[in-house]
C-alpha cells in the first residue's frame, strides 16, 4: 500500500502580531483565529508562555473548524512581515489604581515593543491597547516613526460597546438594535454623547429621562473600574479583545467601518498633535478619515477638557522617559 504525503502550503494569508500574551493578548489571538480573520503571532517576554498558549489554541482547531496558524514566540524576528501589530503588553490596573497610574511603567514597555515590532514589520498598521491608552498610542506613534493614520488606539470601540450594553440592559432590548457614541479619552473624562445614541434609529433621549441617561453615562465612564473592583486580581479582557478583533477585521478586509477610536488629530475638532477618541473610518490604510461631528457648547467643553488631560499626561510621560534615560 502506497502512502501519500502532503507538503505544507507555501502561500500565506494576512498575519497579525499580538505583543503581550496576557489575558487581553491571548483572548485576542483566540478571537482572530476562531473568526478566521488572520494567522497570529503571539509574543511575550516570558519564555514558554506564548508557545504554550499558541499550542493550546492550535489544538482547538479541530473543534473550532479553522486552519489558522497561531505561533508563540519570545523573538521579535518571528513577527516579521505582519500586516497588523497589536500592542497589549503592560501592567493591568489593580483596585484603587487609575489608568494614569500606569504611565511610568507602561511607557517604557510600549516604546520598546513598538521599536522592536516596527523594525520587523515596517509596513504594518499598529493598534495600541495598553493603558493609559491615549498616551500610550501617542508614544507608540512617536517611537514608530509611522504616519499618524497607521497608529490607532482601541478605546472608543470598547467604551461605545459598554454604553450600548448598559442601554440595552436598562431598556430590556437587544443590543443589536443599539448604536452608541463615546468621544474623548479612555478615562474619567471620556465624553458619551447621548443625542447621537439610538435604538432602532430612535434617539435614547426619546426613550429615557435625563437622570437615567446620566446614570448610564457615569457607569460607562467607570466601566473598566467596575470590573477591576469586582475581579480584584485583574482587569477586563473579553470585551477589549472583541473590540480589537473588530478593528483588525475592518482593516484587513477593508470594510470602511465607522468606529470611534483614538486617532491622530491634525486640526480636527480644533486639536493637533495628540490621539483622542473620535469617529473615524477604518480600512486597509488604517484611519482613512476622521469624521467631525457638530458638538454643543457643553460637549465641546467636555471634549476639550478630555484632550487637555491627555496632553498633560503625554507631557508627564515624556518627562518620565527623559529622566529614566538620563539615570
N, C-alpha and C positions, 0 to 999 in steps of 0.2 A: 504494500500500500504506500502510495507516494504522499508525503506531507507537503502542504502548501504553506509558505511563509509570506507575510506581508511586511513591507518596509514602512517605517513611519512616514507620514506625509511631510513633504518639504515646504509646502506653502504655509503661510502664516496669516492669521487674521489680525484684527486690532488687539493691542496689548495695553494693559493698564498696570502701572506700578503703584502699589499701596505702601507708603512708607510709615511703618508703625503697625505691629501685629497685635496690638491690644484689642480691647473689646470692639471699638469702632472699626479698626482696620480689618480684623478677622471677619466681623459680620459683613462689612462692605465687600470683602473678597467673595464671601458666600453669595451675597445679593447679585454681584456682577456675573459670576459664573452660572448660577442657577437661573438667572434671567436670560442666559445665553447672549450676553452683551459683548463680552470680550474675554480673552485669556488674561490671567492675573499673575503678576509677580509680587509676592508679599515679602517685604524686607523688614528686618528688625535687628537691633544690635545684640539681642540675647541669642546665643548660639543654640541651635536646635529648635527653638520655639516656632519660628515661621515655617521651618521644614516640617515639623510635626503637624501644625495646623493645615498646611498645604496638603500633606499626605492624607489627613483625615477627610478633607474636602474632596480630594480625588477619589477616595474610596466610597464616597456617597454618590458618585456619578451614575452608577448603575441603577440606583433608586430614583435619582432626580432626572435621569434620562437626558444628559447633555454630555458633550465631548470636549468641553473647555479645559484647557491646561491651567493648572494652578501650581506655581513654583514657589517654594520658600527659600529664602537666602539671607545671608549676612553681608553680601558683597554687592556694592552698587553696580559693578560691571554687569551683573545679571539683569539689570533693569535697562540695559542699552536698547535704544530704538523704540521705547514705549511711546504711544500716542498721547496718553494722559498720565500725569503723575499726581497722585493724591497724597497730601501730607497730613497724617493723623498723629504723628509722633509728638509726644509731650506728656507732661503730667496732667492728670484729670483733676477736677475740683474735688475738695473734701468739704464736709459740713462746716459752715462758718466762713468759707472762702468765697471771694468773688472771682469772676473770670480775670479781673485785672491783677489779682494777687499772683497770678502765674507768669507775669511778664518776664521777669528776670531769667528764670529757668528755661521757659519755653522759647524765648527769643534765640538763645544760643542753639537750641536743638533745631529749630526751624531753619535758621540761617545755614547751619552746617548741612542739614538734609537737602536743602534747595541747591546749594552749590554742588554737592555730590551728584544729585539727580540730573541737573541741567547739563553737567559735564558729559553725562552718558546719553541723555535724551534731549539734545538741544532744540528739537522741533516740537517738543511736547507742549501741551496745554496743562497748566498747573491749577489744581483745586486745593485750597487750604481749609482744614477743618480744626486745627489746633487753636485753643483759646489762649488769650483773648483774640477772637478771630479776626476782627478788622485790623488790628495792629499786626498780627502775625502775617496776614495777607500782604500788607504793605512791606514788611521786612522781607518776605519771600520774593516779592516783585523786585525790590532793590538788589537782593542777593543774586537773582537770576539774570538780570540784565535784559529781560524779555520785554516786549511791548506790553502795555497795560492790559490790552484786550485778551492776552493769553495767560493771565493770572487772575483767579477768581476765588472769592471766599464763599463758603457754603451757606452761611447762616439764614439768609432770608427765606429759603425754601423750608427750612426746619421751623422757623418762627411762624411762618404763614400756616404750615401744616398743624402746628399746635393750636393756633387760633381757630382754624377750621374744625378741629376736633372738639374744642370747647363749645363752639357754636352748635355743632351737631348734637352734643350731649345735652345742652340746655334746651334745644327745641325738640329733641327726640326724632330727628330727621337723619336721612342718610348723608354721610359726609361727601358722597359723590356729587351731591347737588350744590355743594357749598364751595365758594371761592372766597379767599381772604387775602388781605394785603397788609404786610408789615414792613415798614421802611426803617432806615437808620441803622444804628449799631446793634450788635448781638449782645445786649446787656440791659441794664435797668432803664436806659434812656431810649430803647427801641420805640418806634412810633407805629403802633397798629392804627389803621385808618378805617374806621367802621363804615364810612359812607361809600367806600369802594369795595365793601364786603357784601356778597349777595348769596341768596338761597334760591336756586332756580331762577336767577335773574332778578329777584326781588331784594332790594337793599335791606340789610338786617335792621336798619333804623326804622323800617316799617313793621318789623316783626317783634322787636323787643324794646322795652323802655330804656331810658338813658342810664339808670342805675344798674340794670342788668348788664348792659353793654360794657360799662366801666368796670364792673366786677370781672368780666371775661378778659378785658384788656389787661387788667392787673395780673390775672392768672397767667396770661400769655407772657408778660414781661418776666414773671417768676417761674416760668415753665421748667427751665433747667434746674433752678434752685430747689423746686418742689421735689424733683426726682432725686437730687443729691441728698436732701434731708431724709427722704424715705429710705433710700438704699444704704446710707451711712458709709459704705465702703467703696463708692464709685459714683459715676455719673451716667447720663443717658447714652445709649449706643444703638439701640434698634432704630429709632426714628432718625438720628443723624446719619446712619448708614443708608437708610432708604432715601434720604434727601440727596446724598451724594450720588447714589446709583441713578436717580432721576437725571441729575446733571450730566453724568457720564454718558448715559444713553442719548440724551439730547445732542451732545457734542458729536459722538461717534456716528450717530445716524442722521446728523444734520437736520434735526427736526424743527429748528427755529422756534423752540419753546419760549414763551414769555413767562419768565420766573423772576422772583426777587432774589438777588444775590449781591454780595459785596463786590462791586465793580469799581474800576479806577475812574475817577471823575476828572474831566478836563474842561470845566466850566459849566457842566450841567448842574442845575439847581443852585447856580452861583458859587460852586465849590470846585477847588482844584487840588491836585496832588495828595489825594487820600482815597482809601477804599471805604465805601459805605453802601449799605443795603438799599438798592434801587431796582425798579422793574427793568429788566433787560432781556434782549433776545439772545438765546444761546443756540449756536450752530457749530459747524465744523471748524470755524476760525476762532472759537471762544465767544467772548462778548461781541456780538455783531452790531448792537445798537443799545443805547440807554434811552429808555422812554421817560420823558419829562412830563410829569403829571401836574396839573394846576392844583396848588395847595392853598388852603385857607390860611389866614394870618396865624391862627393858633398852631396849625400843622407845620407851617414854615418855621415858627419859633421853636417848636419841639424838635424838628428835623435839624435845625442849625445847632441847637444845644447838644444833640447827639453827635453831630460832626465835630463840635469843639471838644467834647470828651475824648473822642477817638484821636484827634490831633494832639491833645495833651499827653495821651498815653503813648503815642508814637514818639514824641519828644523824650518822654521818660525812658522808653525802650532804647532809643539811640544813646542816651547818656549812660545807661547801664552797660550797653555793649562797649561803648568807648572806654569806660572805667575798667571793665574786665580785661580789655585788650592791653591797657596801659600797665595793669598789675601782672 
